[in-house]
């Protein structure tokens, strides 16, 4: 008997990690005018970001049906799982957690715990990875839930976006803020920490990166530090060099291309950090 971990494709963990830790990943959808694609399966990230600026009608995103979640839960239980922990992107940004919770209710008396990571991208992935490592180590359900609650309160993401254009098109910021950003050519800095989303602004890319570094340094000692980007590995590498002394020596950092489900809202050319503050 074992505890199994489920998540959605916004977690941005590398495939080799999800496979090694036996994490079940449920794909969300990217909806184009002519078709819908399963995230991470029917379209590559490079293809998505290279074509995104060309769409007059921006792609939208959606979560799969309740059955997509319940079928995974039932399969894991049939294979001998004693419990399932289903960890998902913040409810502020997606309906994945709510659908997962509804699906869990349909599976009868099985032990299925749904968990809102209160974050996005690899900041969710860090929580998912911790849960899976603890599950593989045979830790009990209550301990895993306690430890990922603590971790989710210490993980966050700061990223410099190339433009507000895509946030405006997706309706994720007010038209006033988006128009101001377009007029002044500002570089937005997105923040998500402690379950709250914030937005700062800089006049230039270099100013945005300086602000990112100030934010990261203000956190104090870090337990983990990783890099995320939207089809901009060279920008992520620039940030890595800037923050070289801040990376903990005990954890190998990831540098990941953010899923199109999130990238459709923030656009190509973004780069930033996922961090875990020390206890």
C-alpha positions as MATLAB code, in Angstrom:
seq = 'XXXXXXXXXXXXXXXXXXXXXXXXXXXXXXXXXXXXXXXXXXXXXXXXXXXXXXXXXXXXXXXXXXXXXXXXXXXXXXXXXXXXXXXXXXXXXXXXXXXXXXXXXXXXXXXXXXXXXXXXXXXXXXXXXXXXXXXXXXXXXXXXXXXXXXXXXXXXXXXXXXXXXXXXXXXXXXXXXXXXXXXXXXXXXXXXXXXXXXXXXXXXXXXXXXXXXXXXXXXXXXXXXXXXXXXXXXXXXXXXXXXXXXXXXXXXXXXXXXXXXXXXXXXXXXXXXXXXXXX';
ca = [
       0.000    0.000    0.000;
       1.276    3.458   -0.848;
       0.329    7.119   -1.151;
       0.264    8.485   -4.702;
       0.606   12.082   -5.863;
      -1.450   13.731   -8.614;
      -1.004   17.205  -10.063;
      -1.819   19.199  -13.202;
       0.417   20.246  -16.076;
       0.934   23.769  -14.728;
       3.381   22.417  -12.123;
       6.265   22.620  -14.633;
       8.313   19.818  -13.106;
      10.662   18.222  -15.643;
       9.300   14.999  -17.117;
      12.199   12.966  -15.779;
      11.255   14.093  -12.250;
       7.568   13.226  -12.542;
       8.468    9.842  -14.009;
      11.092    9.047  -11.373;
       8.721    9.992   -8.535;
       5.662    8.335  -10.146;
       3.676   11.577  -10.171;
       0.470   11.505  -12.231;
       0.133   14.719  -14.281;
      -3.283   15.689  -15.643;
      -2.969   17.967  -18.689;
      -4.937   21.189  -18.917;
      -6.023   22.565  -22.293;
      -4.834   25.389  -24.540;
      -7.686   26.465  -26.812;
      -6.884   28.012  -30.185;
      -9.522   29.323  -32.605;
      -9.096   26.220  -34.753;
      -8.444   23.504  -32.146;
      -7.781   22.573  -28.507;
      -4.509   20.959  -27.420;
      -3.620   19.012  -24.296;
      -0.851   20.859  -22.501;
       2.506   19.109  -22.794;
       1.143   16.389  -25.073;
      -0.243   17.830  -28.300;
       1.898   20.972  -28.615;
       5.498   21.718  -27.645;
       6.384   24.772  -25.621;
       8.683   26.064  -28.350;
       5.931   25.775  -30.973;
       3.494   27.558  -28.712;
       5.666   30.543  -27.842;
       6.893   31.048  -31.399;
       3.328   31.290  -32.736;
       1.655   33.065  -29.784;
       2.342   36.664  -30.978;
       0.791   35.863  -34.373;
      -2.685   35.027  -33.085;
      -5.175   37.869  -33.539;
      -7.571   36.006  -31.263;
      -5.475   34.948  -28.254;
      -5.621   31.330  -27.108;
      -7.581   30.602  -23.978;
      -7.062   27.896  -21.371;
      -9.375   25.446  -19.651;
      -9.391   22.556  -17.217;
     -10.449   19.036  -18.176;
     -13.638   17.358  -17.022;
     -14.289   15.879  -13.606;
     -13.864   12.450  -15.191;
     -10.303   13.250  -16.221;
      -9.438   13.601  -12.537;
     -11.657   10.841  -11.136;
     -10.379    8.337  -13.709;
      -6.811    8.942  -12.516;
      -7.836    8.588   -8.872;
      -9.680    5.333   -9.581;
      -6.735    3.927  -11.527;
      -4.293    4.661   -8.718;
      -6.614    3.168   -6.126;
      -7.155    0.065   -8.257;
      -3.381   -0.317   -8.470;
      -3.169   -0.433   -4.678;
      -2.796    3.169   -3.510;
      -3.948    3.606    0.079;
      -4.490    7.353   -0.450;
      -4.087   10.041   -3.092;
      -2.923   13.631   -2.628;
      -3.958   15.851   -5.536;
      -1.980   19.132   -5.600;
      -2.924   21.990   -7.921;
      -2.316   25.533   -9.119;
      -3.833   28.350   -7.054;
      -7.602   28.747   -7.206;
      -6.963   32.445   -7.897;
      -5.648   31.445  -11.316;
      -7.414   28.238  -12.347;
     -10.369   26.008  -11.640;
      -8.198   22.872  -11.516;
      -8.343   22.525   -7.732;
     -12.124   22.924   -7.656;
     -12.610   20.290  -10.363;
     -10.207   17.962   -8.531;
     -12.201   18.409   -5.314;
     -15.478   17.613   -7.075;
     -13.885   14.565   -8.678;
     -12.627   13.349   -5.298;
     -16.187   13.422   -3.977;
     -17.317   11.024   -6.715;
     -14.863    8.275   -5.779;
     -16.767    7.068   -2.726;
     -15.008    6.193    0.507;
     -11.466    6.433   -0.883;
      -8.937    8.682    0.882;
      -8.307   11.490   -1.603;
      -6.927   14.766   -0.294;
      -6.976   17.798   -2.584;
      -4.470   20.563   -1.892;
      -4.342   24.146   -3.192;
      -0.646   24.995   -3.508;
      -1.537   28.726   -3.564;
       0.937   29.289   -6.353;
       1.739   28.629  -10.002;
       4.290   27.024  -12.289;
       7.332   25.488  -10.622;
       6.338   27.062   -7.294;
       3.524   24.502   -7.322;
       5.959   21.912   -8.664;
       8.262   22.290   -5.667;
       5.358   21.360   -3.379;
       4.392   18.432   -5.612;
       7.971   17.128   -5.654;
       8.257   17.293   -1.868;
       5.005   15.380   -1.441;
       6.146   12.702   -3.881;
       9.541   12.283   -2.216;
       7.905   11.907    1.176;
       5.401    9.420   -0.248;
       8.178    7.345   -1.811;
       9.955    7.364    1.557;
       6.864    5.822    3.126;
       5.908    8.789    5.298;
       2.309    8.775    6.645;
      -0.438   10.874    5.092;
      -0.770   13.351    7.974;
       2.950   14.039    7.988;
       3.047   14.655    4.238;
       0.124   17.085    4.443;
       1.679   18.947    7.373;
       5.018   19.292    5.612;
       3.599   20.494    2.312;
       1.411   23.043    4.122;
       4.561   24.448    5.696;
       6.401   24.379    2.370;
       3.582   26.088    0.463;
       3.853   29.006    2.915;
       7.544   29.425    2.095;
       7.538   29.043   -1.694;
       6.921   31.833   -4.190;
       7.696   33.186   -7.632;
       9.014   36.556   -8.846;
       9.279   37.119  -12.605;
       9.986   39.974  -14.986;
       7.556   39.984  -17.912;
       8.465   41.388  -21.294;
       5.123   43.169  -21.696;
       1.645   43.582  -20.217;
       0.116   42.877  -23.628;
      -0.755   39.253  -22.967;
      -2.100   39.843  -19.476;
      -4.341   42.543  -20.939;
      -5.531   40.266  -23.755;
      -6.330   37.479  -21.315;
      -8.213   39.819  -18.986;
      -5.880   39.101  -16.060;
      -5.164   42.786  -15.370;
      -7.357   45.835  -15.590;
      -7.423   47.768  -18.850;
      -6.130   50.815  -16.965;
      -2.988   49.054  -15.818;
      -2.472   47.431  -19.200;
      -2.923   50.726  -21.069;
      -0.511   52.450  -18.712;
       2.041   49.735  -19.284;
       1.705   50.043  -23.038;
       1.986   53.821  -22.941;
       5.046   53.958  -20.725;
       6.678   50.789  -22.118;
       7.138   49.553  -18.579;
       8.463   46.114  -17.696;
       6.067   44.413  -15.264;
       7.391   42.356  -12.353;
       4.902   39.703  -11.251;
       4.978   38.372   -7.696;
       3.156   35.485   -6.035;
       3.913   34.654   -2.424;
       1.749   33.618    0.539;
      -1.115   33.011   -1.884;
      -1.248   36.633   -3.060;
      -0.565   38.020   -6.533;
       1.151   41.387   -6.910;
       2.586   43.502   -9.690;
       5.478   45.968   -9.633;
       6.920   47.842  -12.601;
      10.276   49.025  -13.915;
      11.128   51.303  -16.831;
      13.614   48.942  -18.452;
      14.476   45.262  -18.564;
      17.667   45.917  -16.621;
      15.627   47.803  -14.049;
      13.197   44.896  -13.792;
      16.072   42.459  -13.253;
      17.576   44.714  -10.585;
      14.198   44.778   -8.855;
      14.024   40.971   -9.042;
      17.423   40.713   -7.415;
      16.403   43.151   -4.675;
      13.261   41.097   -4.009;
      15.186   37.825   -3.823;
      17.848   39.269   -1.525;
      15.167   40.700    0.762;
      13.916   37.170    1.512;
      16.960   36.255    3.584;
      18.444   32.736    3.515;
      16.940   30.436    0.915;
      16.319   26.711    1.039;
      15.819   26.456   -2.733;
      16.183   28.750   -5.738;
      15.188   27.865   -9.311;
      14.750   29.605  -12.662;
      11.667   29.837  -14.863;
      11.179   31.462  -18.260;
       8.829   31.600  -21.247;
      10.938   30.566  -24.228;
      13.754   32.815  -22.982;
      16.570   30.553  -21.719;
      19.146   33.273  -22.333;
      17.299   35.590  -19.932;
      17.100   32.846  -17.327;
      20.840   32.314  -17.702;
      21.442   36.033  -17.193;
      19.467   35.893  -13.960;
      21.362   32.780  -12.879;
      24.675   34.616  -13.261;
      23.344   37.624  -11.365;
      22.142   35.458   -8.463;
      24.965   32.920   -8.439;
      25.897   33.446   -4.799;
      22.276   33.058   -3.674;
      21.741   29.496   -4.897;
      21.880   27.002   -2.017;
      24.583   24.384   -2.510;
      22.362   21.570   -1.227;
      19.760   21.635   -4.031;
      20.433   21.431   -7.775;
      18.438   24.252   -9.378;
      15.914   23.721  -12.158;
      15.636   26.014  -15.160;
      12.308   25.333  -16.843;
      10.239   26.690  -19.699;
       6.844   27.644  -18.276;
       3.803   25.732  -19.517;
       1.734   27.359  -22.301;
      -1.302   27.282  -19.986;
       0.434   29.992  -17.949;
       2.488   31.423  -20.803;
      -0.632   32.289  -22.778;
      -1.385   34.877  -20.085;
       2.102   36.322  -19.560;
       3.593   35.950  -23.047;
       7.053   35.007  -24.304;
      10.238   36.617  -23.034;
       9.519   36.406  -19.293;
      12.112   35.168  -16.804;
      12.287   34.894  -13.057;
      12.879   32.927   -9.894;
      11.030   30.299   -7.889;
      12.249   30.299   -4.300;
      11.759   28.568   -0.988;
      12.664   30.587    2.084;
      14.566   28.901    4.881;
      12.717   27.921    8.046;
];
